[in-house]
């Protein structure tokens, strides 16, 4: 598996080109929300650390944090609830994560 490069407030600030720590708590909340949203869409029985091994998972988290960070206060007026690329990434890892987790644990994949 690839080297663990989970999303942190620090690398999210770099991704968003933010120069201060002023929104660090907001970013952590958005990171947590995005990670939980993906786990809800795939399988809550799989530990977060397992998901974080996948670059596509981490990019989906960054995409969702970016979307919600820059659209705060305007989400009610948005025509889309999620960026299309976010859906694409989540759907792309859904079966892979479940299959590989089941294989590592000697089980068959479970339904979410």
C-alpha angles and dihedrals in degrees: 000000000000123000112280108259103165122180114265133178089252097053090040090056088053092047091052094042093238117165100198142046091233094113098036094118092048091050092051090051091049092048091051091047094049093048092049092047091056092045089051090052094048114025130316091203091070113086119246091238090062092054092048090066089071118083090206091056091052092047090050089053091050091047093052094044090050091049096048095039095055095039098049110141092017101066092102090059095046118112091211126048095203133024111257091235089058091056090047092053095045092049089047094059100033099094096028094057093045093047095046093045091050091048092051091050098042094247138112117253114275128221115253 
